[in-house]
């Protein structure tokens, strides 16, 4: 029996992956007059971020935050509505509606910028060639001078712990639980685990977080991390730090975890309804055909790059599958830079200025260096710190947990890092990114007029504190 014919098409650039890196690369290519195809194996564009990551988690964070506010804050504000009732089905439904609207929005942007979405799984089959296998098994070979790998990442599994629907889940499963667990155990005290843990705690679950390290939120300034842990503990989360999970057994009632001290010692058993494994993410390169163009991953699975070039002519890499922060907005910046380089323009991303945000309540956001890093590197610096308990807007809104901290070079006063734990921290960190991108000093921020009363004044006051003239605390 003869093989089915394989169709083909030619483009200036073919992008494998339709997440924040891939879809933005396709849009930018269209803007610059390049013909572009973006290959995506999901039924929708947007990758992990839009479908099972950033966006649905923010939808649940927002809804659960309002639920808790109605439960605990409304009576104090003089709003009497009685005890609010959770309709989890409706909460999940509105989450899905929002996600669908966003993914449809990307399809519109593709049409607007004349970028093609090729549905299926992409595999490099040789120089300038990518084979796409559609859901029905049909194949198409796309040819292009330049190929961009933007395949992203997937949740890292934990040895000895097997996933089981509804009982042992990754972040995707934790976004769609059919009922509120009585006891949710989160393995990993990073951003994903803390955000999803906070969602289910607000909705009524007991939440225990197990972390291998002796602190939460690796990468976060340790001063902030300690205050953050105190705030989450006050809200009802409990933490088992310096602990490793060595096994999991599912029962008809839930899951039993075997937990040992990371430094060694007697094991104990933790029992919960649901276990969320959130120990990080790993690059996704399965079946990508890298060997056909002489590309290998490093021992952690990442693809190396030099200004997004893989070392194989015409093959580029961006986003989570290569080095740098594994964040959607980093992938977006990579996307713009790589396409501009392909188009013969200048393209560059400063990974030191990529902000990080934890969308809990309070939020935590930071950009640049931590105090721990500056001390380890022997950099002479000065710090200014201002508590939200002394910020007028935060006080009025009963959002006084946390502080803003500005770190500046002791000699030049150039801002080296900004760390904010408090209300709307993720929105406020943008000011720090702009100031640092322009080489700004703490005095620049301190002497710029900020609107009153706003939470942003905490950043100004912290900047004033670098030189010792904080006025509001």
Secondary structure, DSSP 8 states (H G I E B T S, - for coil): ------EEEEEEEEEE--SHHHHHHHHHHHHTT--EEEEE-SSSSSHHHHHHSHHHHHHHHHHHHHHHIIIIIHHHHT----S----HHHHHHHHHHHHHHHHHHHHHHHHHTTEEEEESEEEEEETTEEEEE-TTS-EEEEEEEEEEE---EEE---TT---BTTTEE-HHHHTS-SS--SEEEEE--SHHHHHHHHHHHHTT-EEEEE-SSSSSSTTS-HHHHHHHHHHHHHHT-EEE-SEEEEEEEE-SS-EEEEEEETTS---EEEEESEEEE-S-EEE--TT--GGGGT----TTS----BTTB-SSTTEEE-GGGSSS---HHHHHHHHHHHHHHHTTS-----GGG--EEE-SSSEEEEEE--HHHHHHTT--EEEEEEEGGG-HHHHHTT----EEEEEEETTT-BEEEEEEEETTHHHHHHHHHHHHHTT-BHHHHHTS---SS-TTHHHHHHHHHHTT-----
